[in-house]
Amino acid sequence: MARPAHIPKLHKSGFDVLSGVPEENSVLGIASPGLDGLAHKVRRNFEDYGWRIALKKTVAYLVRSVYLQQVYRIYRINLDSIKLPDDYNKHNFTFKILTTQNVDMIAQVENIAEWLRGHLKERIAKGQLCLVALDGDNVAAFNLINFEQAILILVKLKKELRQGSAWSSHIAVKKEFRRTGLGSQVRYRIFEELKRRGIHRLYGGTLRSNTASLKLTRSVGFTEIVDIQYRKFLSFENWKYTRVRK
C-alpha cells in the first residue's frame, strides 16, 4: 500500500495534524453492507437527495472496489478568537452531552450516522464527546468530537492530534430540522464546550462536493485550508494534498 505524501506546513502552528498513515477499514467499523444494506443506503440517499444523486451514489459505490476517487476538504477554526452571535441560542432545543448510560439516544445517533452503528458507546467510554440537540426525547442533531485522533474515513487516513486540538468526526442534522439554523446552533454549543475544556483549535472535513456542509462550515467561522485527493485503482492508492487558496 502506498503511503501518503507529507503534508506541507500551512500555518505556523502546523497542519501536520493530518500527515498520518493510511487507516484500515476494519479499524473504522466499515464493512460491505450486502444486498440488504445496499438497498437501505439507496433508500436513504433517495429520501435525502432525490433519485439523481441516489443513482450517482449507487453507481459510485458499485464500482469503488475497482476505482475510487474522492476529494476531501479540511477546515479549521481558532476557538480563542471566535465571538458567538447574540442570537445563537434562539431555537427551542435541549442540548445534552451523552454518557454511556444514554442507550436510547446513542441508538438514535447511530441510526442517523450508520457508520457509527455499534461503536458510539465505546467511543464515548474512551472519552470522545457527543453533543446532541433534542426535540423532546428525540435526537434532532449531533456533533461527535475526537480529542485523540483525526480519522478521515472517506480518504482512509488518520493522525494523532496535538494537545489543545480536536477533530469533528461527524456533524448531522435530521432531515426535518434542516434549514432551521440548528446546525449552526450545534456548532456554537460545541465551540463553547471545547473552549471550556481548554481546546484551542477544532479541525474537521467533508467531501468538497458537499456544498451544504461547507456552507454551514463557512457560516460559523471555519477556514478551509487543504484538499486531500484520494485515488484508488484496484490495490493501488495515492494521496495528493493541495492548499486551498483564499
N, C-alpha and C positions, 0 to 999 in steps of 0.2 A: 504494500500500500504506500502511495506517495505521501510524503509529509508536507504540510502546508508551509509556504514560504514565510519568512519573517515579516511581521507587520511593522512598517516604519513608524517611528515615534511621531505622533500627530499633535502632541500637546506637551508642555513642559512636565506635566505630571505623568505623561506617557499613556499610550493606548496599547501597550504590550499586555494589557489585561486580557487580550484575546490571542496573543501569539502562542497558542497552545498546540495540542495534539489532536489527531482525529479521535472521535468518540465512536464507540461501537454501539450499534442499535440495541444489543441485548442489555447494556447498562441503562439505557434510557427507557426501557419498558415498551419498545416498539416491536410489534410482530406483524406478520402477514395476517390481514383480517379475515381471510377466507371469503367464500361467496356471501354468507350472511352479513359479515362485516362490511364488505364492499357495497352491498345493497343498502346498508344503513348509511354509509358515507354518501352515496349518491343521493339518497332521500334528504339527508341533512343539507347537502350542498344545494339541492334544488329548492328547499324551503328557504334557505338563507340568501341565495344569489340568483335564482332563476335557472331555466333549463340550459341556456347558452353556456354560462360559466360552469354549471354542473357537468355538462358534457365535456367541456375542455379539461376540467379537473380529472374526470374519469379516464379519459384517453391518456392524459399525462401519467396517471397512476399505473395504468396497464403497461405502459412502455418503460417505466422507470427502472425496471430490473435490467434493461439493456442500456438505456441512455437517460440521463437526468441532468438538467441544468437549472440552477437556482441563483438568484441574486438577492442577497440578504443585506439590508441596510442597518447599520449600527448607529445608535444615538446616545447622547449623554446629557446630564444636567448637573450643574453645580448647586447643590441644595443650600449652601451657605449664602447664595446671592439671590435666591428666589423670593418674591413677595407675593403672597397669596391674595387673590381678589377679594374684595369685601363681601361679595355675594356668593362665594363658592359653596356655602352651606345652605342654599335656598331650597333644596329638594327635601321631600319628606321621606327619607330613608334612614334606617338604623344601620350603624356600622359596627362590625364586630371582628376581632382577631380570633381566628379559630384555634381551638385546642384539640387534642386527640379525642376528647370526650364528645365533641360535636359531630356525632356519627351521621346524623341525617343531613346536616349542612355539607359535610365532606362528600357525601354521596351526590348531593345536588351539584357541587362544583365539578365532580368527576363526570357527571352527565353532560355538563356544559363543555368541558375540555376532555375529550375521550382519551387523549394520550396520558392523562393523569390517573386513569381508572386503575384502582388497586394500589396506587402508590402515594396518594396525597397524605394519608395518615402517617406513613413512615417519614415523609419529608417534613411534616410538622414536628414529629417526635425528634427529628435530628436538628431542629432549630430554624427551619425555614418559616417565613412569615406569610400567612394567607389572610388578607383582609377581605371581608365580604360586605356587600351592601344588601340589606334585607328589606323586602317588601312584605311586611308581616313576618311570617316564618319562612318565606321563600327567598332563595338567593337570586338577586337580580343582576349582580355583577361581582367580580372578584379580581384581585391582583395578588399574584404569588411572587414572593421575593426570595432570592437565594443570596446568602451572605458569604458563601464559601467558594462557589464556582459559577462561572458563566458557561452555560451549556446551550449551544446553538444546534438544536435538533435538526433543523432543515438543511444545514450545511455541514453537519457532523463534526463539530468542533467543541472543545471545552478548554477552560483555563482557570486556574486558581485565581481568586480575587485578592487584591491588595487590601490591607486593613483600611477601614474607612470607606470602602466601596461596596456596592451591592448591585445585583443583577435582577432585572424584572423578567422573570421566567415566562409569565403569561398574564395578560390582562384581557378580560372578556366581559361583554355586556349582553345579556339575553336579548333576543330579537325584539321583544315587545317593549323594551326600555331604551332602545337606541334612539338617537336624535333627540334626547331629552336633556342632555348635559350631564348624565350620570357618569359617563366615562371620565370626564374632567374632574368631577367631584371625587371619584375613587382615587385618581392620581393625586389630587391635592391632599387627601387624607393620608395617602402613603407618604408623601413628602413630609408631612408633619410628624408622622410616626418614626420615619427614618432619621430625621434630624434629632428627635428626642433620644434616639439610640446611638447618636454620635456618628452617623453616616454622613459623609460629605459629598459623595458622588454616586449617582444612580445611572447605570447603563441599561440599555435594552436594545431590541432589534425586531425587525419584521421583514417580510419579503418586500422588495422595492415595488412590486405590483399592488401591494395592499394599500391603496390610496386612502381608505377610510382610517386605517390605523395611523398612518403617517400624518394625516390631517389633525387627529387628536394629539399626536406627539408634538407637533409644532405649536398647537394652540396653548399647551400648558408650559411651554418654555424649553423643551428639549432642543439640542443642536445635533443635526445629523453629521456624522464625522467620517464614516468609511463604508464602502460597499464591499462585500465579500462575494465573489462569483465562484460558485462551486459547479464543477462538471464531473460527471461520472459516465464512462463508457465501458460496459462490461465490468471488469475488475479494476480498471484504471481510474484514478481520481486525481483532481487538480483543483487547487485553490488560488485565486488571484485577488489582490487587495487594491482598491482604488480609493484615493481620498475624495470625499465629497466637497466640491467647490462651493463656496458660499456665494 
